Amino acid sequence: MNYDGMSLKKNFWRFIWPSVIAQWIFALYTMVDGMFVARGVSEVALSAVNIASPFVNFLFSVSILFAVGASTIVAIYLGQGNHEDANQVYTQNMIVLSILSFLIMGVVLWRMDDIAAFLGATEVTVDYVKTYLLSVAPFTWSFIISYSFEILVKTDGYPRFATIAATTGALLNCVLDYLFVMVFHWGVGGAGVATGISQTVLVVMYLTHFLSPKATIKFVKVVWSAKQLLRSIKIGLASGLTEFSAGITVFLFNHAILANIGEDGIVSYTIIAYVSTIVVMSMAGIAQGTQPLISYYYGKGEQEKYRTLFRYALSATIGLAVVAFISAWLGAGLLVGIFVSPELSELRLYSSHVFRIFSISFLVMGFNVVSGGFFTAIERPKSSLAISLGRGFVMLVVALKLCIGVAGGEGIWWASTVSELLCLLVTAGLMYRYARTEKSGFIREKTQVKNSGAGYLTTSEK
């Protein structure tokens, strides 16, 4: 596989569109579940799906933690022409994820009551939450492996196939949701089973690629390497946290809302969370779409190319953020109407109001997400981890406490914007340090060439 067959800009768009669309589709799985549950069961059941959704985010984050690390290493090896080690990393990644999948499934089935309570289930929602978890848990392997395959098939040079497969899974999920919830009346359990079956079909589709002769990355007899596994985890940890940040955000907001507003606020936040997840995942899609390209040129030592790709990613993200903010501000009432019945007029008005407040955060988060992805792609795990931990947990906790302290329950809806602004300060500092490191490295390189005529070494954070 070679990424050098077309212009850098064409390659950029060729890779990010499939990645962004795939992220939309993965985000839409729980959103579609929520839409059918809201209409086919009740608004209380919709809240329960939202309360359980961090578990689904957790599954995807486990997948991406290993997949992004493996994908980055595979792309670097392919850039160096080392196909044997690339195949070893890929095979070991899939085996480890399979083992983890069954361990997670066992723990969830064993401690179902405790997990439901931890997620924030109340007396009103607990039965719905447990039913949804019980319907999703048997498909844990499919959730984790399908997302990993989606990332790695793009690294293999087939982003269009990844989009086709993900779209097929999403359409199947819609059809099964309609049948299981609206026709067969299986409730929230039917929604979970529909999503699980869709993920299983995705796994089968991706396997047809990786087992075919056209695949560059192939399964091989694995030679276990703890060093490669730890390297993969270190690289992918930030991306895994970025993915899980959506689940952490939902978890923290749910608990804050229950403590300061009440269960009606959960319905409003559920709608916000669905739309916000699509925006965040779109930005993550841009970061993930450019990751194989950046890692590839990083492996080849072509600094100007991977830095240009980062600038492309930032520009695309800024455009996306503006469009998302305007759409959310103007279309809040329409979006809320999809989930909330017309007779609940006060809930509709309140949900639209707080959604507009929350959407201000869209204008800030893109720089944080894409910068974290860039640091991951060039193997600067400390910087990417600092950004991911900041925006996914640390800054959000600080922002929630600060905003609630200042404005009470109303302050909850401002917390995301404040959190992203605080994280922006950290990201800007890390970018400034990176720019200074690269500049000083370049000066040293020119001095070495001038004085000795020798080649130069690039600096990197390890």
C-alpha positions in Angstrom: 0.0 0.0 0.0 1.3 3.5 -0.9 -0.2 6.9 -0.1 1.9 8.7 -2.6 -0.1 8.1 -5.7 -2.1 11.3 -5.6 -1.8 14.9 -4.3 -1.7 15.5 -0.5 -5.0 17.4 -0.6 -6.8 14.7 -2.5 -5.5 12.1 -0.2 -6.7 14.2 2.8 -10.3 14.5 1.5 -10.2 10.8 0.4 -9.5 9.7 3.9 -11.4 12.2 6.1 -14.8 11.9 4.4 -15.1 8.1 5.0 -13.9 8.6 8.5 -16.3 11.4 9.3 -19.2 9.5 7.8 -18.3 6.4 9.7 -18.2 8.5 13.0 -21.6 9.9 12.1 -22.9 6.4 11.7 -21.5 5.1 14.9 -22.9 8.1 16.8 -26.3 7.6 15.1 -26.6 4.0 16.5 -27.6 5.1 20.0 -29.4 8.2 18.6 -31.6 6.0 16.4 -32.2 3.7 19.4 -33.3 6.8 21.3 -35.6 8.0 18.6 -37.5 4.8 18.3 -37.6 4.2 22.1 -38.9 7.7 22.6 -41.7 7.2 20.1 -42.3 3.5 20.7 -42.0 3.3 24.5 -41.8 6.6 26.4 -39.6 9.6 27.3 -38.6 7.8 30.5 -37.3 4.9 28.4 -35.4 7.5 26.3 -33.7 8.8 29.5 -32.8 5.2 30.4 -31.0 4.7 27.0 -29.1 7.8 27.7 -28.1 6.7 31.2 -26.8 3.4 29.7 -25.1 5.0 26.7 -21.7 5.5 28.5 -21.3 1.7 28.5 -21.5 1.7 24.7 -19.0 4.6 24.6 -16.8 2.5 26.9 -16.9 -0.4 24.4 -15.9 1.9 21.5 -13.2 3.5 23.6 -11.6 0.2 24.4 -11.6 -0.6 20.7 -10.1 2.7 19.7 -7.5 2.6 22.5 -5.9 -0.4 20.9 -6.9 0.2 17.2 -5.5 3.8 17.0 -2.2 2.7 18.6 -2.0 -0.4 16.3 -3.0 1.7 13.3 -0.4 4.3 14.0 2.4 1.7 14.3 1.2 -0.2 11.3 1.1 3.0 9.2 4.7 3.9 10.3 5.9 0.4 9.5 4.2 0.5 6.1 5.9 3.9 5.5 9.2 2.2 6.2 8.3 -0.8 4.0 8.3 -3.2 7.0 5.2 -5.4 6.2 6.1 -8.3 8.5 6.1 -6.2 11.7 2.9 -4.4 10.5 1.1 -7.7 10.2 2.4 -8.8 13.7 1.1 -5.6 15.3 -2.3 -6.0 13.6 -2.8 -9.7 14.5 -1.8 -9.2 18.1 -4.2 -6.2 18.4 -7.2 -8.3 17.3 -6.4 -11.2 19.6 -6.0 -8.9 22.6 -9.3 -7.1 21.8 -11.1 -10.4 21.5 -9.9 -11.6 24.9 -10.9 -8.2 26.5 -14.3 -8.3 24.9 -15.3 -11.6 26.6 -13.9 -10.4 29.9 -16.0 -7.2 29.8 -19.1 -9.1 28.8 -18.6 -11.5 31.8 -18.2 -8.6 34.2 -21.3 -6.8 33.0 -23.5 -9.9 33.2 -22.2 -10.7 36.6 -22.5 -7.2 38.1 -25.5 -5.9 36.2 -27.3 -4.2 39.2 -24.1 -2.5 40.4 -23.3 -1.2 37.0 -26.8 0.2 36.4 -26.7 2.0 39.8 -23.2 3.4 39.0 -24.4 4.8 35.7 -27.1 6.7 37.5 -30.2 4.6 37.1 -33.1 5.7 39.4 -36.1 3.9 40.7 -38.0 5.1 37.6 -35.4 4.1 35.0 -33.5 1.2 36.6 -35.5 -1.6 34.8 -35.1 0.1 31.4 -31.4 0.6 32.0 -30.8 -3.0 33.0 -32.9 -4.3 30.1 -30.8 -2.2 27.6 -27.5 -3.3 29.1 -28.6 -6.9 29.1 -29.5 -6.7 25.4 -26.2 -5.1 24.4 -23.8 -7.1 26.6 -23.9 -10.3 24.6 -22.7 -8.4 21.5 -19.7 -6.8 23.3 -17.2 -8.6 21.0 -19.0 -7.3 17.9 -19.0 -3.7 19.2 -15.3 -3.7 20.0 -14.0 -5.6 16.9 -16.2 -3.8 14.4 -14.8 -0.4 15.4 -11.2 -1.6 15.4 -11.7 -3.1 11.9 -13.2 0.2 10.7 -10.0 2.1 11.7 -7.6 -0.5 10.4 -9.3 -1.0 7.0 -8.6 2.7 6.3 -5.0 2.2 7.3 -4.9 -0.6 4.8 -5.9 1.9 2.1 -9.6 1.2 1.7 -11.5 4.2 3.3 -14.3 3.9 0.8 -15.0 0.3 1.8 -15.1 1.4 5.5 -17.8 3.9 4.6 -19.9 1.4 2.7 -19.7 -1.2 5.5 -20.5 1.4 8.2 -23.5 2.7 6.2 -24.8 -0.8 5.6 -24.7 -1.4 9.3 -26.5 1.8 10.1 -29.3 1.2 7.6 -29.7 -2.3 9.0 -29.9 -0.9 12.5 -32.7 1.5 11.5 -34.7 -1.3 9.9 -34.2 -3.6 12.9 -35.0 -0.8 15.3 -38.3 -0.2 13.6 -39.2 -3.9 13.5 -38.1 -4.7 17.1 -39.5 -1.6 18.8 -42.4 -0.4 16.7 -43.7 -3.6 15.2 -42.7 -6.4 17.7 -42.9 -4.0 20.7 -39.7 -5.4 22.3 -39.0 -2.1 24.0 -35.5 -0.9 24.9 -34.3 -4.5 24.7 -35.3 -4.6 21.1 -33.3 -1.5 20.4 -30.2 -3.0 22.0 -30.5 -6.2 20.1 -31.0 -4.3 16.8 -27.7 -2.5 17.4 -25.9 -5.6 18.4 -27.0 -7.5 15.3 -25.9 -4.6 13.1 -22.4 -4.6 14.6 -22.1 -8.3 14.1 -22.9 -7.9 10.4 -20.2 -5.2 10.2 -17.6 -7.6 11.6 -18.5 -10.1 8.9 -18.1 -7.5 6.2 -14.7 -6.3 7.4 -13.5 -9.9 7.7 -14.3 -10.5 4.0 -11.8 -7.7 3.2 -9.0 -8.8 5.6 -9.2 -12.4 4.5 -9.1 -11.5 0.8 -6.0 -11.3 -1.4 -6.3 -7.5 -1.9 -5.6 -6.8 1.8 -2.2 -5.4 2.5 -2.5 -6.0 6.3 -3.0 -9.7 7.0 -3.4 -12.1 9.8 -0.2 -14.0 10.6 1.0 -16.4 13.2 1.6 -14.0 16.1 4.9 -13.7 17.9 3.8 -12.0 21.2 5.5 -8.8 22.0 4.7 -7.0 25.3 6.8 -4.1 24.1 4.7 -3.6 21.0 1.5 -4.0 23.0 2.6 -1.3 25.5 3.7 1.0 22.7 0.3 0.6 21.1 -1.6 1.3 24.3 0.6 4.4 25.0 -0.1 5.8 21.6 -3.8 5.0 21.6 -4.6 6.0 25.2 -5.4 9.6 24.3 -7.7 8.6 21.4 -9.4 6.1 23.6 -10.0 8.8 26.2 -11.2 11.2 23.5 -13.7 8.6 22.4 -14.8 7.9 26.0 -15.0 11.6 26.8 -18.5 11.5 25.2 -19.5 8.8 27.7 -17.7 10.5 30.6 -19.5 13.8 29.7 -22.9 12.0 29.7 -22.1 10.3 33.0 -21.0 13.5 34.8 -23.9 15.6 33.4 -26.5 13.0 34.3 -25.3 13.0 37.9 -25.1 16.8 38.1 -28.6 17.2 36.5 -30.2 14.6 38.8 -28.7 16.5 41.8 -29.5 20.0 40.7 -32.5 19.9 38.3 -34.3 16.5 38.4 -35.3 13.8 36.0 -36.9 16.1 33.5 -33.5 17.7 32.9 -32.2 14.2 31.9 -34.6 14.2 28.9 -33.3 17.6 27.8 -29.7 16.5 28.2 -30.4 13.3 26.3 -31.3 15.3 23.2 -28.2 17.5 23.7 -26.0 14.5 24.2 -27.1 12.9 21.0 -26.4 15.9 18.8 -23.2 16.9 20.7 -21.9 13.3 20.2 -22.3 13.7 16.4 -20.4 16.9 16.4 -17.6 15.6 18.6 -17.4 12.4 16.6 -17.2 14.3 13.4 -14.2 16.2 14.7 -12.7 13.0 15.9 -13.4 11.6 12.4 -11.3 14.3 10.9 -8.5 13.6 13.3 -8.7 9.8 12.7 -9.0 10.2 9.0 -5.7 12.2 8.8 -4.0 9.9 11.3 -2.8 7.2 8.9 -1.5 9.8 6.5 0.3 11.8 9.1 1.8 8.6 10.7 2.8 7.4 7.2 4.7 10.6 6.3 6.0 10.8 9.9 7.5 7.3 9.4 9.1 8.5 6.1 10.5 11.6 7.8 8.6 14.0 5.5 7.9 16.7 8.0 6.4 19.3 5.7 3.7 16.9 4.5 2.4 15.8 7.8 2.4 19.4 9.1 0.4 20.4 6.0 -2.1 17.7 6.7 -2.5 19.0 10.3 -3.3 22.5 8.8 -5.9 20.9 6.5 -7.5 19.1 9.5 -7.7 22.4 11.5 -9.3 24.3 8.6 -11.9 21.5 8.1 -12.7 21.4 11.8 -13.2 25.1 12.1 -15.6 25.0 9.2 -17.5 22.1 10.7 -17.7 23.9 14.1 -19.3 27.0 12.6 -21.8 25.0 10.6 -22.7 22.9 13.7 -23.2 25.9 15.9 -25.4 27.8 13.4 -27.4 24.6 12.7 -27.9 24.0 16.4 -28.9 27.6 17.1 -31.4 27.8 14.3 -32.7 24.2 14.4 -33.0 23.6 18.1 -36.8 23.4 18.1 -36.8 21.0 15.2 -34.3 18.7 16.8 -36.1 18.7 20.1 -39.4 17.9 18.4 -38.0 14.6 17.1 -37.7 13.3 20.6 -40.3 15.1 22.7 -44.1 14.8 22.2 -46.0 18.0 21.1 -48.1 18.0 24.3 -45.0 18.5 26.4 -44.7 22.1 25.3 -42.8 23.4 28.4 -40.2 20.6 28.1 -39.8 21.4 24.4 -39.1 25.1 25.1 -36.7 24.4 27.9 -34.8 21.8 25.9 -34.4 24.2 23.0 -33.2 26.9 25.3 -30.5 24.9 27.0 -29.5 23.2 23.7 -28.6 26.7 22.2 -26.5 27.4 25.3 -24.7 24.1 25.1 -24.0 24.5 21.4 -21.5 27.4 22.0 -19.0 24.8 23.0 -18.9 23.5 19.4 -16.9 26.6 18.4 -14.0 25.7 20.8 -13.8 21.9 21.0 -12.5 21.3 17.4 -9.0 22.7 18.0 -8.6 20.5 21.1 -9.8 17.3 19.4 -7.7 17.7 16.2 -4.6 18.7 18.1 -4.8 15.7 20.3 -5.1 13.5 17.2 -2.1 15.1 15.6 0.1 14.5 18.7 -1.1 10.8 18.7 -0.2 10.4 15.0 3.4 11.7 15.5 3.9 9.6 18.6 3.7 12.4 21.2 1.5 10.4 23.7 2.1 12.7 26.7 0.8 15.8 24.9 -2.2 13.9 23.4 -3.0 12.4 26.8 -2.9 15.8 28.5 -5.4 17.1 26.0 -7.7 14.1 26.2 -7.7 14.0 30.0 -8.2 17.7 30.2 -11.3 17.9 27.9 -12.7 14.5 28.8 -12.6 14.7 32.6 -10.4 17.1 34.6 -11.5 20.4 33.0 -15.2 19.2 32.9 -15.3 18.4 36.6 -13.8 21.8 37.4 -16.2 23.6 35.0 -19.3 21.8 36.4 -18.4 22.7 40.0 -17.6 26.3 39.0 -20.7 26.9 36.8 -23.1 25.2 39.3 -21.5 27.3 42.1 -22.1 30.5 40.2 -25.5 29.9 38.5 -27.0 26.8 40.1 -28.7 24.3 37.8 -28.7 26.7 34.9 -24.9 26.8 35.1 -24.8 23.1 34.1 -25.5 24.0 30.5 -22.5 26.4 30.3 -20.1 23.9 31.8 -19.1 22.3 28.4 -18.0 25.7 26.9 -16.1 26.6 30.0 -14.4 23.2 30.0 -13.3 23.4 26.4 -12.0 27.0 26.9 -9.9 25.8 29.9 -8.6 22.9 27.8 -7.8 25.3 24.9 -5.3 27.0 27.1 -3.5 23.7 27.7 -3.7 22.7 24.0 -2.3 26.1 22.9 0.6 25.8 25.4 1.5 22.3 24.1 1.3 23.5 20.5 3.6 26.4 21.3 6.1 24.0 23.0 5.9 21.7 20.0 6.5 24.6 17.5 9.6 25.8 19.5 11.0 22.2 19.7 10.6 21.7 16.0 12.1 25.1 15.2 15.1 24.6 17.5 15.6 21.1 16.1 15.5 22.5 12.6 18.2 25.1 13.5 20.4 22.4 15.0 19.9 20.3 11.9 21.0 23.1 9.6 24.1 23.8 11.7 25.0 20.1 11.6 24.6 20.0 7.8 26.7 23.2 7.4 29.5 22.0 9.7 29.7 18.4 8.8 27.7 17.8 5.7 25.9 15.0 7.5 22.2 14.2 7.5 20.0 15.5 10.3 18.0 14.0 13.1 14.4 15.0 13.8 13.3 15.6 17.4 10.3 13.9 18.9 8.7 13.4 22.3 8.8 9.9 23.6 
